[in-house]
Amino acid sequence: AQVHRALRNLRAVAEAAGASLDDCVKLTLFLTDLSNFPRVNEIMQEYFAKPFPARSTVGVSSLPRDAQFEVEAVLVRR
């Protein structure tokens, strides 16, 4: 649920700036439990089309508000 929420929020921010998730060139994913990575990967495919943005994933011990997932994105408007 947190992954869907974060990606919907990201899409809304992109659209408010006149862009879309198709303009995303780089993502950084932060997970408190890297065993969730396969599921996150599946969910990402619902929001991003090929060719997928470059991506790095970081395992962290904690995130604000006890979140389990956070995403940072770089978008380039075309």
C-alpha positions in Angstrom: 0.0 0.0 0.0 2.8 2.4 0.8 4.5 1.8 -2.6 1.3 2.5 -4.4 0.7 5.6 -2.3 4.2 7.0 -2.9 4.0 6.4 -6.6 0.6 8.0 -6.9 1.9 11.0 -5.0 4.9 11.2 -7.3 2.6 11.0 -10.3 0.5 13.9 -8.9 3.5 16.1 -8.3 4.9 15.4 -11.8 1.5 16.2 -13.4 1.2 19.4 -11.3 4.6 20.4 -12.9 3.3 19.7 -16.4 5.2 16.4 -16.6 4.4 12.7 -16.2 6.1 9.6 -14.9 7.3 9.0 -18.5 9.6 12.0 -17.9 11.3 10.2 -15.0 14.9 9.4 -15.7 16.2 8.3 -12.3 14.7 6.8 -9.2 16.1 6.1 -5.8 14.1 3.7 -3.7 14.5 3.5 0.1 13.3 0.3 1.8 13.5 -0.6 5.4 13.2 -4.3 4.5 15.0 -5.4 1.3 13.1 -8.6 1.2 10.2 -6.5 -0.1 12.2 -5.6 -3.2 10.6 -8.2 -5.5 7.1 -6.9 -4.7 8.2 -3.3 -5.1 9.6 -4.2 -8.5 6.3 -5.7 -9.6 4.4 -2.6 -8.5 6.8 -0.3 -10.2 5.9 -1.9 -13.5 2.3 -0.7 -13.1 3.5 2.9 -13.0 6.5 3.0 -15.4 6.8 1.9 -19.0 9.8 0.5 -20.8 12.5 1.7 -21.1 12.3 1.9 -17.3 14.1 4.8 -15.5 17.5 4.2 -14.1 17.2 3.1 -10.5 19.1 2.5 -7.3 17.8 0.8 -4.2 19.0 1.6 -0.7 18.3 -0.4 2.4 17.8 1.9 5.4 17.2 1.2 9.1 14.3 3.6 9.4 12.3 6.3 7.5 10.2 9.2 8.9 6.8 8.3 10.3 7.7 4.6 10.5 7.3 4.3 6.7 8.7 1.2 5.0 9.2 2.8 1.6 10.2 6.1 0.2 11.1 7.2 -3.4 13.1 10.0 -4.8 12.9 10.9 -8.5 14.6 13.0 -11.1 12.3 14.0 -14.0 13.3 15.8 -17.2 10.5 17.5 -19.0 10.7 16.8 -22.7 
